[in-house]
Amino acid sequence: MSAQPRGAIAALPRTARKGRPRGLGRFGVTPYLFLAPALLVYGAFLLYPLVRAAQISLYEWNGLTVATFVGFENYVDVFQDERLREAFWHALVLIFFFSVLPLAIGLVLSTLLVRAQVKGMAFFRTVVFLPQVIAMVVVAVAWRHIYAPTGPLNDLLDSIGLGFLTRAWLGDFTWTLPAVGFIGTWVSTGLVTVLLMAGMARIPKELFEAATLDGAGAIRTFFAISVPSVRAEIVVSLTLTIIAALKTFDLVYVTTGGGPGTSTTVPSYEVYRRAFMTGEVGSAAAVAIVLTVLIFCINLAVNVIGEKES
């Protein structure tokens, strides 16, 4: 075959040379057509309600009568209201119980189980993951019974000679928030452990053998090999558990109802209380938007730090 003259190719129209419209990429509009249904569902059920909530947050509205535009007054109230500031502080405290503590426990558990090659690992994964399967309302009811003044926890303390520690765990201003947080620890630990075990199972055994030959002990091996190797799983675990901590509602609603006083109130519960109990729908929407931004910022920071360290 004879080569086509270069001048003839240059003389062809641009569309004839390229065979596709400019700016649509290699595959044209086909990828966007496949994405369109998912984007429509995402926009209809997530983006639109979020935009609508942001719009409502600019009004003073009780959900029934005509709304009054108040601008950013509801957002100013979020930062000036002592009850709301306390609620956001409680949510940050719950991050320790839902995220930090389960991560510490999960790292130790997963390391021991994977390195020790415990028999029946599949059964253990199922059992430790069970709290994630049970509905949070059921979990809350069960733990409310455990924490009752005459419940199993106080009975156990009495039986081992620690009766002086017994108390109304969900009625004590000092201990109620930690008690609720510990439920979150119990729920989250299984999820974090299973994720970390999956990551640690991929670590080559040769790394541990080499570390042992070099004289590294168990603690040094843990921090030098195990933890760095599951950095991606740690980021995923923190992302999921931080979201769970900040948006928790059903656990607080069933166990304490935000009490005693305001000692366990959290932003999600304040959204419910203001929207459905006090008729402050605009204020509730503002709290929800601030909570959404807070969740986004914290998880963005976690993922950015995780990517930089990897």
Secondary structure, 3 states (H helix, E strand, C coil): CCCCCHHHHHHCCHHHHHCCCCCCCCCCCHHHHHHHHHHHHHHHHHHHHHHHHHHHCCEECCCCCCCEECCCHHHHHHHHCHHHHHHHHHHHHHHHHHHHHHHHHHHHHHHHHHHHCCCCHHHHHHHHHHHHHCCHHHHHHHHHHHCCCCCHHHHHHHHCCCHHHCCCCCCCCCCHHHHHHHHHHHHHHHHHHHHHHHHHCCCCHHHHHHHHHCCCCHHHHHHHHHHHHCHHHHHHHHHHHHHHHHCCCHHHHHHCCCCCCCCCCCHHHHHHHHHHCCCCHHHHHHHHHHHHHHHHHHHHHHHHHHHHHC
